[in-house]
């Protein structure tokens, strides 16, 4: 954990490729979301890759949408996307957003070490958003538990 990055880890008894396949599919983000805020994905590419964009309809104190761009990608090992309000929300796009969601997968004895990070280093209102750190950490731990359940029972 650094000043602007919160991370959680969990060893999941499954190969990295299986876990990555789930995480890299934005249609499944609702299934893995431990916060309960993700509703559904829109404007989806066939498969996420570096530079791919996708939309997400959200619900937290009201409905809103975000557009995410994949900014880091190592197939089967690492993926990160940066979220901002969609282009049609021009007046909000330059005031909010910029947080990065990152997943890193490392094969270990017994499965895969999965690290999820919430990176606020490029968030425009990071001092305000940082107040959600404890809740976000709890939500990320729930996300990793959901990922484990899905990849070990599907």
N, C-alpha and C positions, 0 to 999 in steps of 0.2 A: 504494500500500500504506500502510495506517495500522496503528496498534498492533493493532487487532482485526479488520481486513479484509485479506484476501489476494485479489488479482485477477490474472487473466491475460487476454491479448488475442490475437486472430488475425484477419487479414483473410481472409474466406471468399468465394470467387468465386461467390456466389449472392445472390439478392435477400433482403432481410430477412424478407419474408412467408413464404418457403419455409423458412427457418431457424426462424423463430418457430413455425410449424406443427409442426415436429418437437419442439422443446423443450417446447412447451405441451401435448404429448400424453404423459401419464404412462405410458401403455402402452409408449412407446418409450424410456423412461429406461434400461432395461436395455441397449438398443442403443447409447446414447450414453455410458454410464457408463465413464469411464476408470479407475476404481478397482477394478472387478470386484466391488463389494460389493452392488450392486442385483440382486435376484432377480426380483421381479415386483410389479406394482401391484395394489392391491385397492380396493374401495369407490370406484369411479371415477365422476366426473361425466361427462356427455356431452362437455363441453369445459371446459377450465380457464378460470376468470374470477376476478375479485376476490372473495375470500371462499370460494371452492371448497376442499373438502378431499379428500384422497386418501391411501390407505395405501400403504406400501411395505414389502415383505418384504426383509430385508437379511441379509448374511452377512459377519461380520468377527470372527474369534475365537469364533464361535458364531452361531446364528440369532437374529434379533430383528426387531421391526417398529417402524416409525415412522409417525406421522400428520402430514401436512403441510397447511398452510393457505396459500393464495395471499394474500399481504399487499400486493403491488404488482402492478399490471397496466395496461399501455398496449399495446393490441393491435398486434402486429407490431413493437414496439419494446422493451418491458421487461416482465419477469415475475420475481417473487421469491416464494419460499415459505419458511415457517418450519416446522421439523421438531421434533417432540417425541414421546416415547413415547405409544402410544395410551391412550385413557381407561381401558381395562380394566387397564392397568398403573399403577393409581393411586399405588402407593407409589413408583414411579420417575418418574412424570410431573412431579412438582414438584422433583425433584433433578437431573434430566438434561434436556438438550435446549434448544432455543431458537435454534440456529444458523440462519442465513438463507442460502439459495442464491439468487443473483441473476444474471440474464442481461440484458444491455443490448445492443441492436442499433442500429447507426448506418450508414446507406448512405454508402459512400465510393467513390472511383474504383476500379474493379476488383472491386467486390462489397460486402460488409458487414463492418464492424468489429464483432466479437463480443467482448464482455467478460463473463467469468464471475467472480463474486465469492463468496467464502466469508466471511460476516460473522458474527463471534463477539460482537458488541457486546451481544447479549441472551442469549448462551449462559450457562447457569447455572454450568458448570464451565470457564469459558473459559481460566483459567490452566493447567489440566490439558490441555485439548484443544489449546491453542495449540502444544503440543509437536509436533503432527502437521503443522505449517505447511508444512514443506519437502515432505513426502510428498503433502499435499493439493495443493500447487501443481503438482507433477509429474502428479498424477491429473487435475487440471483441464486441463492442457495436452494430455493424452491425450484428454480428453473433447472438446475443441475440434477435435482432429484427426479423431476419429470423426464428429463432426457434419459436418465438411467432406466426409469420404468419403461419408456417407449422402446429403447434399443435392446432391452433384455426380455421384452414380452411380445414384440411385434413379430 
